[in-house]
C-alpha cells in the first residue's frame, strides 16, 4: 500500500536547518541598521551614537523619512514610554526598582 506517490518524501536531509530571525540585524554600515537599532528596545540612543555618530535628533529625522507616518507615530510613542532607549532614564528606573525591593520580601 503506497500512501505517497513520489519517492523523496520521507528521505532524511543531510543539512542542518538554518535558524531564521524575524528581523535579522543588517550590517552596521548599511543605512537600514539605524532604523533596525531604533526599533530594537535593547539598543539605546547613546549606543547608536557611539557606533554611527548619529545623535538622537538625527535618528528621529532618519526614522521620519524612512518609515510610514503611522509607524513613526507608534515608534515615537513607544520610545517616549519606554525608559530603556535612554541610558540615564534606564539606570534611574533600575535603581528605583531595586531600592523598593527588599531581600526580606523573598525569604
N, C-alpha and C positions, 0 to 999 in steps of 0.2 A: 504494500500500500504506500503510495507516494503522496506526501502532503504538499511538497513544494516542487514546482516544475523546473526550476533552474538549479544548477549544481552548486554554486558558490554560496548558498545561503548560510550554512552552518560552519563554514570554514573559520578557523581561528586566525585572527590578524596578527601579524608579526610585529607591528609597530606599537609604541605606547601612545595613548591618547594625549592630545595637546589640551592643556587647561586653558579655557578661554575666559577672558575677563570682560565684563560688560563695557567698561570704559578703560581700555588699556592706556598706559602712560605714553604720550608721544615723546619723541626726542626733545631734549631741553632747548636745542637751537631752533626748533620749529615754533612758529608763532602760536600754534594751537596749544602749546604747553602752558602758556599763561592762562588761557581760558580753562584748560583742564585743572590747573592748580587753583584757580579762583573758585571753581566749583567744589574742589576737594576740601572737606572740613578740617582735615588734619594738617593742611599747609597754611601757615599764617602769611599775612601780607609782608611781614618782616623777612620771612624765608624767600618769598617771591622776589623781594627787592635785592636780597643778598645774591640770589642766583642769576637774576636777569638785569638788575639795575633799574627796574621799573618801580616807581612809587605807587602808593595806594591809589592816588588820583589818576595816574596813568593807566593802572589796571582797570579802574572803573570806566575810563574812556574806551579802552580796548573792548571791554565787555559790552558796552553800549553799542559799539559799532559791529561787533561780531555776532551777537545773538539777537533773537527776536525781542521786540519791546515787552511782550508779556513775560518772557523768560527772564529778561533783565530785571523787571519789577519783582519777580519771585526771588531772584538771586539777591537783590538788594535787601528785601525784607528778611531773607534768611541770614544774610551777613550781619544785619543790624541786631537780630535777635540772638544770634549765637555769639558767645564771648570767645569762642575758640579761634576765630580768624584774627583777633588782635592779641598778641602775646601778653601785653601788660594786663588786659582785662581777664585773660585766661588764668594767668598766675594769681591775680587778685581773687577771682572766684574760687580757685582751688584752695587758697589759704582760708577763705571764708568758710568753705565747706568743711575742711579738716579741723578748723577751730571749733565748729559746732559738734563734731563727733568726738565723743569721749571713749577712751578704751573700756571703761567700766560698763558702757552700754551693751557691749557684746559679750562680756564674760559672765 
